[in-house]
Amino acid sequence: MENFSEWFHDILEKANITDSRYPIKGMAIWMPYGFQIRKYTLEVLKELMDQECDEVLFPMLIPEEELAKEGIHVKGFEDEVYWVTQGGQKELNEKLALRPTSETSMYPMYSLWIRSHIDLPIKYYQIVNTFRYETKHTRPLIRVREITTFKEAHTAHATKEECDEQVNTFVELYKDFFDYLGIPYLISKRPEWDKFPGADYTMAFDTIMPDGKTLQIGTVHNLGQTFAKTFDITFEDKDGEHKLVYQSCAGLSDRVIAAFIAVHGDEKGLKLPAIAAPDHITIIPILFKEGKEEVIAKCMELKELFEDAGLRVNIDDRDIRPGKKFFDWELKGTPLKLEIGPRDLKNNKTIAMRRDELEKIELDLDDSLLDKVLDLLEDYDDNLYETSWDFLEEHVKFTENIDEVKDLIESGNVVSFNWCGDEACGKAIEEETGYDILGIQEEITDSDAKCIHSGEPAKYVAIMAKTY
Amino acid sequence: MENFSEWFHDILEKANITDSRYPIKGMAIWMPYGFQIRKYTLEVLKELMDQECDEVLFPMLIPEEELAKEGIHVKGFEDEVYWVTQGGQKELNEKLALRPTSETSMYPMYSLWIRSHIDLPIKYYQIVNTFRYETKHTRPLIRVREITTFKEAHTAHATKEECDEQVNTFVELYKDFFDYLGIPYLISKRPEWDKFPGADYTMAFDTIMPDGKTLQIGTVHNLGQTFAKTFDITFEDKDGEHKLVYQSCAGLSDRVIAAFIAVHGDEKGLKLPAIAAPDHITIIPILFKEGKEEVIAKCMELKELFEDAGLRVNIDDRDIRPGKKFFDWELKGTPLKLEIGPRDLKNNKTIAMRRDELEKIELDLDDSLLDKVLDLLEDYDDNLYETSWDFLEEHVKFTENIDEVKDLIESGNVVSFNWCGDEACGKAIEEETGYDILGIQEEITDSDAKCIHSGEPAKYVAIMAKTY
């Protein structure tokens, strides 16, 4: 696509995903088709999360006193918090924040709930709306003022080791989640100056959008004991000693949906990963006066066959020409279309078309049909996955020359380079190039490598990009 | 139960449903077990709603200008709206309301979306959090400041007939929903002075709580063209004429969960309707050193058997004494418990216990087991349904003597009586008795009936109660 930004804006409205004409900037409506995509995406997420955490739901408002308790944390959010100051026609005694994230809502309760080592670990998650008073340019699903879908997990542990382990577990869980959706990712440890306010360190997932800019799609934070100290979250250990817990948290949002829309889409519209598609298969009957009932009956029969196998199936029997139906479902990204007309029926055939390849595939209407359809869906998903990972890998360029960074990034790449790890040096690199260091991808053990800027022995491979 | 109010407060905390210690009055946390109950309740609701409407999601904030547009409506809410006035450290140009309900958030968009008769009907619903600055005494799930689970459906139609029909459809749908949960209800048309602000009329569902007070658990409003006029929602009809749409809306909330907790519960705890229970069956292994592995293996085998039949099953293998486990699951209201020890295994038996009857039922561990368990669950649900309907019917007392009203209500009943339908007379009845007229249940065709207060010919049977 030539202009990704325009394409993205258009596709959201045309495919009935969101409507941004709501009279508050940065707040959009999830339309019916988009809501279904969101629903199936959340089903995948919940199934993964439920293996690890219990789902809960905390209030949306946070008293100013709680939000303000953790100084580093509040500093990170004070410019973006919406405040409720009035109830009815009265001024409230205490301002209430619309949650920007829920550490300060949840941890005072953790302090009440955790008494002894037998109460640990606590692992809770919730999927909620959160709010950020964004002053930057907003963009649906990507930079919004109401994040309608914010999944946040918050854990507390008796030992540092368990907490570190939890961080790794969340990273693996996020990998699985993105893999299901065919979203490729770069994992990095955010630089000190870009970690979550209050965290010991932050592990982040970024994908590369079609225009070469990266989009942060998930983060996992090791909070150490910072919040435990602030909110007095202690437990009595086996030996009777009172100790602070160790905590982790992990978040992702609507951006995941933006990511799979962006990385898989093309000029004709969406290509939805099957697991998130409202319909896996759209059946399009080709109707003439003659043989109409037989065609409809066959469509119904196939729908039942596929649904019994767990597939989501839609018959598009609108009274419009088939060409328009094809156009619509290519726009909406249904993975597989099946076309059946009276002639097909006579020949005992149906014409299948995968959304990625758009080639006609003749299938026999016999006992082999279900397996062939399942194969086509699997191949389709595999192809989305491989194509998008290929794109990502082609767009990460290693360089040893800092002068090349600008050109590489401006031509749509993420740049990786060797770095000494020194904070002042890192900030100098950002200043010199004008881009952000996303983080470090790996440690370097090869002692010959030199930092791209300082020339000192490199400790890390870092990545740098233009970011959303 | 002797003191319902105390019982209700205690059970929410003890059964891990909600925690009310959150530092804002009227806002509570959904704890893991409660969250599961909420989840399964919503699954039932969504399955019903999806047959009728498309699910969408609107922003939580409403600009003051939109909220204020419909005068009657805003008048009904102005004392209970929370206002956001600050973003970051800045005063906002326009105040934003936390939605108390979403008419004024949705209808400006309906005005954009509806152009022609082919765009109609529109039938959308959403499940969201809404806010009311309650000044009355708050009570978890019943009277709260954040309604965490508000289901609201909003429809627009080309004709009055279609809209009236929609109201009836929603009433039928709500009946089905409450029937699944075994919640008995009184349906009435709210009096003019108690209808939804902006509605032509309001149909309401109330249940009777154990203390005899009624709880409103669902409402369906026929909005006529009031909001269509205010928000300019018009369409071009087949004949080229521009016309206003007719609208309906229908809402229910967390109160549904409060209702089934209250109407089914007893001194030992919850009795959850099977459809909303996190586990249909809890298997309790009775473990001794000898035969331990065999018992566990049999429990696993039964779990698989039941799960394959679509049941939710939990094995309580905690290392505590069985008596404590029985106590816990009676408190948490699991519909059916199965107990298996080494002796049972040798005799090829298991002991079942329904939560409602608490009697030991010996079942053979053979091919008949699944059917017997399914029968027990069905009987259990039927019994909850019948017992709760019996309670409701026993507690609606008809009287022709206004002097009896107070005693009847104070001894835990709802009173029904003949009424002339005159508003001044209705308000006089409320004033004289000190209770609320819930609404009219039916029209009277028998011309001999006289109004309980005015003595004029009665037009309606009305009901009156002490309300939550």
Interface residues (C-beta under 8 A of the other chain):
Chain A: D19 R21 Y22 P23 I24 M27 A28 I29 W30 M31 P32 F35 Q36 R38 K39 D54 E55 V56 L57 F58 P59 M60 L61 P63 E65 E66 E78 D79 E80 V81 Y82 W83 V84 T85 Q86 G87 G88 Q89 K95 L96 L98 S105 P108 M109 L112 Y124 N129 F131 Y133 T135 E146 T148
Chain B: D19 R21 Y22 P23 I24 M27 A28 I29 W30 M31 P32 F35 Q36 R38 K39 D54 E55 V56 L57 F58 P59 M60 L61 P63 E65 E66 E78 D79 E80 V81 Y82 W83 V84 T85 Q86 G87 G88 Q89 K95 L96 L98 S105 P108 M109 L112 Y124 N129 F131 Y133 T135 E146 T148
